[in-house]
């Protein structure tokens, strides 16, 4: 009995060392690929190793692993651990769809859940191979060698610092190899009969490893004679002539540090079925730090609501007669609702039991049993908001004096904001009487003063440099975040409440057999814009980014006389200059024609006289 226990203890010790070495693989893979859920993947490794170490029935072990993978997929991608029919249906649908995408070579069409399944299968096979090496070959040298090479390559060509990981792996690998060597000795005919002989063999190994490890840490390190290659990402940045790292475009929740280049990403994130192509709102942010946008620290206050109930939004929807329905089918696991402008209510219940909207950001999240979940598909009712041009043209700066304290967060600017930002905003808007005119003047300023849209030629503020100031006066090149943040901040400096909005711009329409309008929205459509508040009108959206269509929601209800009076003096001067320019050009043409006629006559006379 004691021999059996000792043998089992040795096996558990060996598999524990294998687990530690597999951790050295999993940690960088999960971190570098932004896969997440490291603990859940490690738990799967434990299940696999435990099944091998304790010789659990193959069928039972197989069933447990399959159940765990199914649970993982539902927990991570469905937002719940409940084995519901809807969850199974979606997993099967994504699996079959991904198989078709692989056959057709459509790599962007592969679902994340399918990628996770492949990763689990790969882990499963790798652990089985390691088990074979331990039980049949009694050697782990190749796995040990490959692990060291893998970590060395990561340390050289990526941002992952594998210095201590390599030391840990050397210790774990040496112990594992020595343990297996001892295992072979004990199983051979030359095995030492003494009960404590195995312990005596292990002591020298442990002492040797301890001394070598201590020496490695304490010994002075000489710098390399030849500079090692930089991480691969930095080398790619150098090829692009960029100082910053190139990121992937797409929606992210953290906007604390804006700036730097982005590369395109054509992967679809959702398909919208609606009457027309439109912007999709996710959230707003109102605290500008000089580097980016953050939320107010502390508790987040929310309003809860159910399916079919009116959603408490600060943006007023349009008329009831203009109500429309939109359907969303997610291709990415977002635990929030994509909002059309004028959102009124969520339609038929498909999954989850309730929603809540965050009061400060107006981000809507679906929940089940109080936990955030992913709604794979949902529909909603909305009515596109419309604004009266007549009412907008009557908005005045004097109206801002009566604003309540609730609007103070939307007027916040950091104390470190350079004074020239406010000076520029006042210069741009000084000839405009209405608040609406002032907002449009800022939009026009970007279009007519040498600014350009670029995803690559984008600066990143360093030190005390302000993000908006850098874009307005130094780089004049950037993407939506640069334009939208600059407009929001400039509006605040002239007293107009504003907020920064994140979501997705219009997608691409794709034909389908149901005669409905379907729009595919990709990571490239991730976007930001501005909402400004005008007393008597409410919150209104603006698109300052060059090259984007924006919002067509202003009703032209101004009479012809009012239209003329609504034109500012600068516009009148421009129009007069154009008219005068045309008159001068016409006079020049007339003179030119007369001269040509005169020449022809004179030439004709000369020919006749000759």
C-alpha positions as CSV (number, residue, x, y, z in Angstrom):
1,X,0.0,0.0,0.0
2,X,2.8,2.4,0.9
3,X,4.5,1.8,-2.5
4,X,1.3,2.5,-4.3
5,X,0.9,5.8,-2.4
6,X,4.5,6.7,-3.0
7,X,4.1,6.0,-6.8
8,X,1.0,8.1,-7.0
9,X,2.7,10.9,-5.1
10,X,5.6,10.9,-7.6
11,X,3.1,11.0,-10.5
12,X,1.2,13.9,-9.0
13,X,4.5,15.7,-8.4
14,X,5.5,15.2,-12.1
15,X,2.2,16.4,-13.4
16,X,2.4,19.4,-11.1
17,X,5.7,20.4,-12.7
18,X,4.0,19.9,-16.2
19,X,1.2,22.2,-15.1
20,X,3.7,24.9,-14.1
21,X,5.5,24.6,-17.4
22,X,2.1,24.8,-19.3
23,X,1.4,28.0,-17.3
24,X,4.5,29.5,-18.9
25,X,2.9,28.9,-22.3
26,X,-0.6,30.1,-21.4
27,X,0.3,33.4,-19.6
28,X,2.0,35.1,-22.6
29,X,-0.4,33.6,-25.2
30,X,-3.5,34.9,-23.3
31,X,-1.8,38.3,-22.6
32,X,-0.4,39.0,-26.1
33,X,-3.6,37.9,-27.9
34,X,-6.0,39.6,-25.5
35,X,-7.8,36.3,-25.2
36,X,-8.6,36.7,-21.5
37,X,-10.1,34.2,-19.1
38,X,-6.6,32.7,-18.2
39,X,-8.0,31.1,-15.0
40,X,-10.7,29.2,-16.9
41,X,-8.2,27.8,-19.4
42,X,-5.8,26.8,-16.6
43,X,-8.7,25.0,-14.9
44,X,-9.3,23.0,-18.1
45,X,-5.6,22.0,-18.1
46,X,-6.0,20.8,-14.5
47,X,-9.0,18.7,-15.5
48,X,-7.0,17.1,-18.3
49,X,-3.9,16.5,-16.2
50,X,-6.0,15.1,-13.3
51,X,-7.7,12.7,-15.6
52,X,-4.3,11.4,-16.7
53,X,-2.7,11.4,-13.3
54,X,-5.5,9.5,-11.5
55,X,-6.3,7.2,-14.5
56,X,-9.9,8.3,-14.6
57,X,-12.2,6.3,-17.0
58,X,-11.6,7.6,-20.6
59,X,-15.3,8.0,-21.3
60,X,-16.0,9.8,-18.1
61,X,-13.0,12.1,-18.6
62,X,-14.1,12.8,-22.2
63,X,-17.7,13.7,-21.0
64,X,-16.4,16.0,-18.3
65,X,-14.2,17.9,-20.7
66,X,-16.9,18.3,-23.3
67,X,-19.3,19.6,-20.6
68,X,-16.7,22.1,-19.4
69,X,-16.0,23.4,-22.9
70,X,-19.8,23.9,-23.4
71,X,-20.1,25.7,-20.1
72,X,-17.1,27.9,-20.9
73,X,-18.6,28.9,-24.3
74,X,-22.0,29.8,-22.7
75,X,-20.4,31.6,-19.7
76,X,-18.1,33.7,-21.8
77,X,-20.1,34.3,-25.0
78,X,-23.6,34.1,-23.7
79,X,-23.1,35.8,-20.4
80,X,-24.5,33.0,-18.4
81,X,-23.6,29.5,-17.2
82,X,-27.1,28.1,-17.6
83,X,-27.4,25.4,-20.2
84,X,-30.3,26.9,-22.1
85,X,-31.7,25.7,-25.4
86,X,-31.1,29.2,-26.9
87,X,-27.4,29.0,-25.9
88,X,-26.9,25.5,-27.4
89,X,-28.7,26.7,-30.6
90,X,-26.4,29.7,-31.0
91,X,-23.2,27.6,-30.3
92,X,-24.2,25.1,-33.0
93,X,-25.2,27.9,-35.4
94,X,-21.8,29.6,-34.9
95,X,-19.9,26.3,-35.2
96,X,-21.6,25.4,-38.5
97,X,-21.2,28.9,-39.8
98,X,-17.5,29.0,-39.0
99,X,-17.0,25.6,-40.7
100,X,-18.5,27.1,-43.8
101,X,-16.3,30.2,-43.5
102,X,-13.2,28.0,-43.2
103,X,-14.1,26.0,-46.3
104,X,-14.7,29.2,-48.2
105,X,-11.5,30.8,-46.9
106,X,-13.5,33.6,-45.2
107,X,-11.2,34.0,-42.1
108,X,-13.1,37.1,-40.9
109,X,-16.3,35.1,-40.8
110,X,-15.0,32.7,-38.1
111,X,-16.8,33.2,-34.8
112,X,-14.8,33.8,-31.6
113,X,-16.6,30.8,-30.0
114,X,-15.3,28.6,-32.8
115,X,-11.7,29.9,-32.2
116,X,-12.1,29.0,-28.5
117,X,-13.2,25.5,-29.4
118,X,-10.1,25.0,-31.6
119,X,-7.9,26.3,-28.8
120,X,-9.4,23.8,-26.3
121,X,-8.9,21.0,-28.8
122,X,-5.2,22.1,-29.2
123,X,-4.7,22.1,-25.5
124,X,-6.4,18.7,-25.2
125,X,-4.1,17.2,-27.8
126,X,-0.9,18.8,-26.3
127,X,-1.7,17.5,-22.9
128,X,-2.3,14.0,-24.3
129,X,1.1,14.1,-26.1
130,X,2.8,15.2,-22.8
131,X,1.1,12.4,-21.0
132,X,2.4,9.9,-23.6
133,X,5.9,11.3,-23.2
134,X,5.7,10.9,-19.4
135,X,4.1,7.4,-19.2
136,X,5.5,5.7,-22.3
137,X,8.8,7.5,-23.1
138,X,9.7,8.6,-19.6
139,X,11.2,11.7,-21.2
140,X,10.1,15.3,-21.4
141,X,13.3,16.8,-23.0
142,X,11.6,17.9,-26.2
143,X,8.8,19.7,-24.4
144,X,11.3,21.4,-22.1
145,X,13.5,22.5,-25.1
146,X,10.6,23.8,-27.1
147,X,9.3,25.8,-24.1
148,X,12.7,27.5,-23.7
149,X,12.8,28.3,-27.4
150,X,9.2,29.6,-27.3
151,X,9.9,31.9,-24.4
152,X,13.2,33.1,-25.9
153,X,11.4,34.1,-29.1
154,X,8.7,35.9,-27.3
155,X,11.2,37.8,-25.2
156,X,13.1,38.9,-28.4
157,X,10.3,39.7,-30.8
158,X,7.4,40.8,-28.6
159,X,6.7,43.1,-25.6
160,X,6.5,40.1,-23.2
161,X,9.3,40.0,-20.7
162,X,10.2,36.3,-20.4
163,X,13.4,36.8,-18.2
164,X,11.9,35.3,-15.0
165,X,9.7,32.9,-17.0
166,X,12.8,31.3,-18.5
167,X,14.5,31.0,-15.1
168,X,11.3,29.4,-13.7
169,X,11.1,27.0,-16.7
170,X,14.7,26.0,-16.3
171,X,14.0,25.1,-12.6
172,X,10.8,23.2,-13.5
173,X,12.3,21.5,-16.5
174,X,15.4,20.3,-14.6
175,X,13.3,19.0,-11.8
176,X,11.0,17.2,-14.2
177,X,13.8,15.6,-16.1
178,X,15.6,14.5,-13.0
179,X,12.3,13.1,-11.6
180,X,11.6,11.1,-14.7
181,X,15.2,9.8,-14.7
182,X,14.8,8.7,-11.1
183,X,11.4,7.1,-12.1
184,X,13.2,5.1,-14.8
185,X,15.8,3.9,-12.3
186,X,13.2,2.8,-9.8
187,X,11.4,0.8,-12.6
188,X,14.5,-0.9,-13.9
189,X,16.1,-4.0,-12.6
190,X,18.9,-1.8,-11.1
191,X,16.5,0.0,-8.9
192,X,17.9,0.7,-5.4
193,X,16.0,-1.4,-2.9
194,X,16.2,1.0,0.0
195,X,13.0,2.8,0.9
196,X,14.5,6.3,1.2
197,X,16.9,6.0,-1.8
198,X,14.6,8.2,-4.0
199,X,14.8,11.0,-1.5
200,X,18.6,10.8,-1.4
201,X,18.7,11.1,-5.2
202,X,16.5,14.2,-5.2
203,X,18.5,16.1,-2.5
204,X,21.6,16.6,-4.8
205,X,19.4,17.8,-7.7
206,X,17.5,20.2,-5.5
207,X,20.8,21.7,-4.0
208,X,22.3,22.0,-7.5
209,X,19.3,23.8,-8.8
210,X,19.1,26.1,-5.8
211,X,22.8,27.1,-6.1
212,X,22.6,27.7,-9.9
213,X,19.5,29.8,-9.5
214,X,21.0,31.9,-6.8
215,X,24.2,32.4,-8.8
216,X,22.1,33.4,-11.9
217,X,20.3,36.1,-10.0
218,X,23.4,37.5,-8.1
219,X,26.0,37.3,-10.9
220,X,26.6,40.6,-12.9
221,X,25.2,40.8,-16.4
222,X,27.2,42.0,-19.3
223,X,25.4,43.9,-22.0
224,X,25.2,42.3,-25.4
225,X,27.9,43.2,-27.9
226,X,25.4,43.4,-30.7
227,X,22.0,45.1,-30.0
228,X,19.3,42.5,-30.0
229,X,16.3,43.0,-32.4
230,X,13.5,45.1,-31.2
231,X,10.1,43.7,-30.5
232,X,8.3,42.9,-33.8
233,X,5.5,45.5,-33.2
234,X,8.1,48.3,-32.9
235,X,9.9,47.2,-36.1
236,X,6.6,47.4,-37.9
237,X,6.0,50.9,-36.5
238,X,9.4,51.9,-37.8
239,X,8.5,50.7,-41.2
240,X,5.4,52.9,-41.1
241,X,7.6,55.8,-39.9
242,X,5.5,56.1,-36.8
243,X,6.8,56.9,-33.3
244,X,3.9,55.2,-31.5
245,X,2.6,51.7,-31.7
246,X,-0.1,50.8,-34.3
247,X,-3.2,49.6,-32.7
248,X,-6.3,47.8,-34.0
249,X,-9.3,50.0,-34.7
250,X,-12.5,49.0,-33.0
251,X,-14.7,49.8,-30.0
252,X,-12.9,49.8,-26.6
253,X,-14.2,51.0,-23.2
254,X,-11.0,52.7,-22.0
255,X,-10.4,56.2,-23.6
256,X,-8.1,57.6,-20.9
257,X,-5.2,57.9,-23.4
258,X,-6.1,58.9,-26.9
259,X,-3.8,59.2,-29.9
260,X,-1.5,57.1,-32.0
261,X,-2.0,55.4,-35.3
262,X,-4.6,52.6,-36.0
263,X,-4.7,50.0,-38.7
264,X,-7.9,48.9,-40.5
265,X,-9.9,45.9,-39.3
266,X,-12.7,44.7,-41.6
267,X,-14.1,42.1,-39.2
268,X,-17.9,42.5,-38.8
269,X,-19.2,43.2,-35.4
270,X,-23.0,43.3,-36.0
271,X,-25.6,43.3,-38.7
272,X,-28.4,45.9,-38.5
273,X,-31.8,45.5,-40.2
274,X,-33.5,48.9,-40.4
275,X,-35.3,51.3,-42.7
276,X,-32.1,53.3,-43.4
277,X,-28.4,53.4,-42.7
278,X,-27.6,55.3,-39.6
279,X,-25.2,55.9,-36.7
280,X,-25.3,53.6,-33.7
281,X,-24.8,55.2,-30.3
282,X,-23.2,53.3,-27.3
283,X,-22.2,55.8,-24.6
284,X,-21.2,59.3,-23.8
285,X,-18.3,60.6,-21.7
286,X,-18.0,64.1,-20.1
287,X,-14.7,64.4,-18.3
288,X,-11.8,65.5,-20.5
289,X,-8.4,65.1,-18.8
290,X,-6.1,66.7,-21.5
291,X,-5.1,63.2,-22.6
292,X,-8.5,61.5,-23.1
293,X,-11.9,60.9,-21.6
294,X,-12.8,59.3,-18.3
295,X,-15.9,58.8,-16.2
296,X,-16.5,60.3,-12.8
297,X,-15.1,58.1,-10.1
298,X,-17.4,56.6,-7.5
299,X,-20.7,54.8,-7.7
300,X,-22.5,54.4,-11.0
301,X,-26.2,55.3,-10.8
302,X,-28.6,53.5,-13.1
303,X,-32.3,53.3,-14.2
304,X,-33.7,49.8,-14.7
305,X,-36.4,49.0,-17.2
306,X,-38.0,46.0,-18.8
307,X,-38.9,44.9,-22.4
308,X,-41.6,47.2,-23.8
309,X,-41.1,50.0,-21.2
310,X,-40.1,53.5,-22.2
311,X,-36.4,54.0,-21.9
312,X,-35.3,57.2,-20.0
313,X,-33.0,59.0,-22.5
314,X,-31.8,62.6,-22.5
315,X,-32.3,62.7,-26.2
316,X,-35.8,63.4,-27.3
317,X,-37.2,60.9,-29.9
318,X,-39.1,62.1,-33.0
319,X,-42.8,61.9,-33.7
320,X,-44.8,58.8,-32.9
321,X,-46.0,58.6,-36.5
322,X,-42.4,58.2,-37.7
323,X,-41.7,55.1,-35.5
324,X,-39.5,52.4,-37.0
325,X,-38.1,49.1,-35.9
326,X,-34.5,48.0,-36.0
327,X,-33.0,44.5,-35.5
328,X,-29.5,43.8,-34.4
329,X,-27.6,40.5,-34.8
330,X,-24.3,40.5,-33.0
331,X,-21.1,39.0,-34.5
332,X,-19.1,40.1,-31.4
333,X,-19.9,39.6,-27.8
334,X,-20.9,43.0,-26.6
335,X,-22.6,43.2,-23.2
336,X,-24.4,46.4,-24.1
337,X,-27.2,47.6,-26.5
338,X,-26.4,49.4,-29.8
339,X,-28.8,52.4,-29.9
340,X,-30.3,54.1,-32.9
341,X,-31.0,57.8,-32.4
342,X,-34.5,58.3,-31.0
343,X,-34.6,54.9,-29.1
344,X,-37.9,54.4,-27.3
345,X,-38.2,50.8,-26.2
346,X,-36.8,47.2,-26.5
347,X,-39.2,44.9,-28.3
348,X,-40.0,41.2,-27.8
349,X,-38.1,39.4,-25.1
350,X,-35.5,37.0,-26.5
351,X,-33.1,36.5,-23.6
352,X,-32.4,38.2,-20.3
353,X,-34.9,39.5,-17.9
354,X,-34.2,43.3,-17.5
355,X,-32.0,46.2,-18.7
356,X,-30.4,49.1,-17.0
357,X,-29.1,52.4,-18.4
358,X,-26.2,54.2,-16.7
359,X,-27.3,57.8,-16.0
360,X,-24.0,59.5,-16.7
361,X,-23.0,57.6,-19.9
362,X,-26.5,56.4,-21.1
363,X,-24.9,53.0,-21.9
364,X,-27.6,50.3,-21.9
365,X,-26.8,46.9,-20.6
366,X,-28.9,43.7,-20.7
367,X,-29.0,41.6,-17.5
368,X,-30.0,38.2,-16.2
369,X,-30.3,37.6,-12.5
370,X,-28.5,41.0,-12.0
371,X,-25.5,40.0,-14.1
372,X,-24.5,41.6,-17.4
373,X,-25.0,39.3,-20.4
374,X,-24.6,39.2,-24.2
375,X,-27.8,39.5,-26.2
376,X,-27.0,37.7,-29.5
377,X,-29.9,39.4,-31.2
378,X,-32.6,41.9,-30.3
379,X,-35.0,44.4,-31.8
380,X,-36.1,47.8,-30.7
381,X,-38.5,50.7,-31.6
382,X,-37.2,54.2,-32.4
383,X,-38.2,57.4,-33.9
384,X,-35.5,59.5,-35.5
385,X,-35.3,63.0,-33.8
386,X,-35.9,66.1,-35.9
387,X,-35.0,69.6,-35.1
388,X,-36.6,72.9,-36.3
389,X,-34.2,75.2,-38.1
390,X,-36.3,78.1,-37.0
391,X,-35.9,77.1,-33.3
392,X,-32.2,76.5,-33.8
393,X,-31.6,79.8,-35.5
394,X,-33.1,81.6,-32.4
395,X,-30.8,80.0,-29.9
396,X,-28.6,82.6,-28.2
397,X,-25.6,82.8,-25.8
398,X,-27.9,84.6,-23.3
399,X,-30.0,81.4,-23.0
400,X,-27.0,79.6,-21.4
401,X,-27.2,81.7,-18.3
402,X,-30.2,80.0,-17.0
403,X,-28.8,76.4,-17.2
404,X,-29.1,74.3,-14.1
405,X,-26.1,72.8,-12.1
406,X,-26.8,69.5,-13.9
407,X,-25.0,70.8,-17.0
408,X,-21.7,71.7,-15.2
409,X,-20.1,68.4,-16.0
410,X,-20.7,69.2,-19.7
411,X,-18.8,72.4,-19.4
412,X,-15.7,71.0,-17.7
413,X,-12.3,71.6,-19.2
414,X,-8.9,70.9,-17.4
415,X,-7.1,73.8,-15.9
416,X,-4.1,72.9,-17.9
417,X,-5.9,73.5,-21.2
418,X,-3.8,76.0,-23.2
419,X,-5.5,79.4,-23.6
420,X,-5.1,79.4,-27.3
421,X,-7.7,76.7,-27.7
422,X,-10.4,79.0,-26.2
423,X,-9.1,81.9,-28.2
424,X,-9.4,79.9,-31.4
425,X,-12.9,78.8,-30.6
426,X,-14.0,82.4,-29.9
427,X,-12.4,83.6,-33.2
428,X,-14.1,80.8,-35.2
429,X,-17.6,81.6,-33.7
430,X,-17.5,85.4,-33.2
431,X,-19.6,86.2,-36.3
432,X,-22.4,83.7,-35.5
433,X,-25.4,84.9,-33.4
434,X,-27.1,81.5,-32.8
435,X,-25.6,78.7,-30.8
436,X,-26.4,76.3,-33.7
437,X,-24.5,78.6,-36.0
438,X,-21.5,78.6,-33.6
439,X,-21.4,74.8,-33.5
440,X,-21.6,74.6,-37.3
441,X,-18.8,77.2,-37.6
442,X,-16.5,74.8,-35.7
443,X,-17.5,71.9,-38.1
444,X,-16.8,74.1,-41.1
445,X,-13.5,75.3,-39.6
446,X,-12.0,71.7,-39.8
447,X,-13.1,71.4,-43.4
448,X,-11.6,74.6,-44.7
449,X,-8.4,75.1,-42.8
450,X,-5.9,72.4,-43.9
451,X,-7.0,69.6,-41.5
452,X,-7.0,66.1,-42.9
453,X,-8.3,62.7,-41.9
454,X,-5.7,60.0,-41.3
455,X,-5.5,56.8,-39.3
456,X,-1.7,56.6,-39.5
457,X,-0.4,60.2,-39.3
458,X,-1.7,60.7,-35.8
459,X,0.3,62.2,-32.9
460,X,0.3,61.1,-29.3
461,X,0.7,63.9,-26.6
462,X,3.7,63.5,-24.4
463,X,4.5,65.0,-21.0
464,X,2.2,67.9,-20.3
465,X,1.1,68.3,-23.9
466,X,-2.7,68.6,-24.4
467,X,-4.4,66.2,-26.9
468,X,-6.7,68.9,-28.3
469,X,-4.0,71.6,-28.5
470,X,-1.6,69.2,-30.3
471,X,-4.2,68.4,-33.0
472,X,-5.5,72.0,-33.5
473,X,-2.1,73.7,-33.8
474,X,0.6,71.1,-34.4
475,X,-0.4,68.0,-36.3
476,X,-3.8,69.0,-37.9
477,X,-4.0,65.3,-38.9
478,X,-6.0,62.5,-37.2
479,X,-9.2,60.5,-37.1
480,X,-12.6,60.8,-35.4
481,X,-11.3,61.0,-31.8
482,X,-9.1,64.0,-32.7
483,X,-12.0,65.9,-34.5
484,X,-14.7,65.0,-32.0
485,X,-12.7,65.7,-28.8
486,X,-11.5,69.0,-30.2
487,X,-15.0,70.2,-31.1
488,X,-16.5,69.1,-27.7
489,X,-13.7,71.0,-25.8
490,X,-14.0,74.1,-28.0
491,X,-17.8,74.2,-27.5
492,X,-17.2,74.1,-23.7
493,X,-14.7,77.0,-23.8
494,X,-17.5,79.2,-25.3
495,X,-20.1,78.1,-22.8
496,X,-22.0,75.5,-24.8
497,X,-22.6,72.2,-23.0
498,X,-21.2,69.2,-24.9
499,X,-20.4,65.6,-24.5
500,X,-18.2,63.1,-26.4
501,X,-20.1,60.2,-28.0
502,X,-18.9,56.7,-28.9
503,X,-20.4,54.1,-31.2
504,X,-20.4,53.1,-34.8
505,X,-20.9,55.0,-38.0
506,X,-23.0,53.8,-41.0
507,X,-22.3,50.3,-42.3
508,X,-22.4,48.8,-45.8
509,X,-25.7,47.6,-47.2
510,X,-25.8,43.9,-48.2
511,X,-28.5,42.4,-50.4
512,X,-30.6,39.6,-48.9
513,X,-33.7,37.7,-50.1
514,X,-36.2,39.1,-47.6
515,X,-36.4,42.5,-49.3
516,X,-35.3,44.3,-46.1
517,X,-32.4,46.7,-45.7
518,X,-29.4,45.0,-44.0
519,X,-26.3,46.8,-43.0
520,X,-23.0,45.1,-42.0
521,X,-21.0,47.2,-39.5
522,X,-17.3,46.3,-39.0
523,X,-14.6,47.4,-36.6
524,X,-13.6,50.0,-39.2
525,X,-17.0,51.7,-38.4
526,X,-16.0,52.3,-34.8
527,X,-16.5,56.1,-34.4
528,X,-16.9,59.1,-32.1
529,X,-18.8,62.3,-32.6
530,X,-20.3,65.2,-30.5
531,X,-23.6,66.1,-28.9
532,X,-24.2,69.7,-27.9
533,X,-27.0,71.1,-25.8
534,X,-29.1,74.1,-26.9
535,X,-31.6,75.6,-24.4
536,X,-35.2,75.2,-25.7
537,X,-34.0,72.6,-28.2
538,X,-32.2,69.9,-26.3
539,X,-29.3,67.7,-27.1
540,X,-28.3,67.5,-30.7
541,X,-25.6,65.5,-32.6
542,X,-22.8,66.9,-34.7
543,X,-20.3,65.2,-37.0
544,X,-17.0,67.2,-37.1
545,X,-14.8,64.5,-38.7
546,X,-13.8,65.1,-42.3
547,X,-15.2,62.6,-44.8
548,X,-18.2,61.4,-42.7
549,X,-21.8,62.1,-43.7
550,X,-23.1,62.9,-40.3
551,X,-26.7,63.6,-39.4
552,X,-29.6,64.7,-41.6
553,X,-32.2,65.7,-39.0
554,X,-32.9,69.4,-39.4
555,X,-36.3,70.5,-40.8
556,X,-36.1,73.5,-43.0
557,X,-39.1,75.4,-41.6
558,X,-37.6,78.9,-42.1
559,X,-39.4,81.3,-44.5
560,X,-37.5,83.0,-47.3
561,X,-37.2,86.3,-45.6
562,X,-35.9,84.7,-42.4
563,X,-33.5,82.6,-44.4
564,X,-32.0,85.8,-45.8
565,X,-31.8,87.4,-42.3
566,X,-30.3,84.2,-41.0
567,X,-27.3,84.6,-43.3
568,X,-24.5,86.1,-41.3
569,X,-22.6,89.2,-42.5
570,X,-19.6,87.2,-43.5
571,X,-21.7,85.0,-45.8
572,X,-23.3,88.1,-47.3
573,X,-19.8,89.5,-48.0
574,X,-18.7,86.2,-49.6
575,X,-21.8,86.2,-51.8
576,X,-21.3,89.8,-52.9
577,X,-17.7,89.1,-53.7
578,X,-18.7,86.1,-55.8
579,X,-21.3,88.2,-57.7
580,X,-18.7,91.0,-58.3
581,X,-16.1,88.4,-59.4
582,X,-18.6,87.0,-62.0
583,X,-19.4,90.5,-63.3
584,X,-15.7,91.2,-63.8
585,X,-15.1,87.9,-65.5
586,X,-18.0,88.6,-67.9
587,X,-16.6,92.1,-68.7
588,X,-13.2,90.6,-69.4
589,X,-14.8,88.0,-71.7
590,X,-16.7,90.7,-73.6
591,X,-13.6,92.8,-74.1
592,X,-11.7,89.7,-75.3
593,X,-14.5,88.9,-77.8
594,X,-14.5,92.5,-79.1
595,X,-10.7,92.5,-79.6
596,X,-10.9,89.2,-81.5
597,X,-13.6,90.6,-83.7
598,X,-11.5,93.7,-84.4
599,X,-8.5,91.6,-85.3
600,X,-10.5,89.5,-87.7
601,X,-11.9,92.6,-89.4
602,X,-8.4,94.2,-89.8
603,X,-7.0,90.9,-91.1
604,X,-9.8,90.6,-93.6
605,X,-9.2,94.2,-94.9
606,X,-5.5,93.6,-95.3
607,X,-6.1,90.4,-97.3
608,X,-8.5,92.2,-99.6
609,X,-6.2,95.2,-100.1
610,X,-3.4,92.8,-100.9
